[in-house]
Amino acid sequence: LHMGKTMKDDLTVVAKYINKLYPPEFNVFSIYAELYHNYFASQAKKNAESHLEDKDIYLLLSWVHNFYPKDMRKDHALAMELDKVKLGSLLPSSLSKELENKYLDSEEVTVKNSLSRCLDKEIQRWKEDKEPEKLNGHFQSELLGIFVIQSIYSSQKRAEDISKAVGEELSRRLMKELPAFLRSYRDAFEDFKEKSKKHRHYKPILIANINNCWNFR
């Protein structure tokens, strides 16, 4: 953040004040921009090649795909001059792709584990001597119906915020995880229906799960 702000502020000063003090053939702005870019890119590459936590990978990809090319280089004070320089990306495409795959692998596992934990909690709730919650007057599982959908949606949205391509790839992966989760949910529910007919809240629990189906569709 400090490096990005410094680069943006300094190049703004060059564009507004310093550039006009030199003859055009000196390409003063281009020289400044290339030097800043090369240093910024070298630091990004150094970070990308080190051990990064998942949140750091996400942040670095956000810089590569969003903050740097859109927020910084499309700034109204710099865009016209920077379009002439053609600086390129902060990371080589191969390294960027490697980080994207690490992010996608991690996010896929995170969502898968999150859905599994959610189903385990729901199954545990079926065993408790409690009536399911009501939403708008109808029995429904807020934990299962809402949490699962939000987990998938928010994960997709974060990926799309990196880039459209990353978002599409994660969506493709999660659309494999969702049917697997639903099969596990169905199997657990069928088991409950067969073995828990004497449960005091058997019927409300059945209704709550049937009402979940519309949300999942």
Stockholm file with secondary structure:
# STOCKHOLM 1.0

chainA/1-217         LHMGKTMKDDLTVVAKYINKLYPPEFNVFSIYAELYHNYFASQAKKNAESHLEDKDIYLLLSWVHNFYPKDMRKDHALAMELDKVKLGSLLPSSLSKELENKYLDSEEVTVKNSLSRCLDKEIQRWKEDKEPEKLNGHFQSELLGIFVIQSIYSSQKRAEDISKAVGEELSRRLMKELPAFLRSYRDAFEDFKEKSKKHRHYKPILIANINNCWNFR
#=GR chainA/1-217 SS CHHHHHHHHHHHHIIIIIGGGSCGGGCHHHHHHHHHHHHHHHHHHHHHTSCCCHHHHHHHHHIIIIIIIIIITTCTTTHHHHHTTCCCCSSCHHHHHHHHHHHHHHHHHHHHHHHHHHHHHHHHHHHSSCCCCEETTEECCIIIIIHHHHHHHHHHHHHHHHCHHHHHHHHHHHHHHHHHHHHHHHHHHHHHHHHCTTCTTHHHHHHHHHHHHHHHC
#=GC SS_cons         CHHHHHHHHHHHHIIIIIGGGSCGGGCHHHHHHHHHHHHHHHHHHHHHTSCCCHHHHHHHHHIIIIIIIIIITTCTTTHHHHHTTCCCCSSCHHHHHHHHHHHHHHHHHHHHHHHHHHHHHHHHHHHSSCCCCEETTEECCIIIIIHHHHHHHHHHHHHHHHCHHHHHHHHHHHHHHHHHHHHHHHHHHHHHHHHCTTCTTHHHHHHHHHHHHHHHC
//
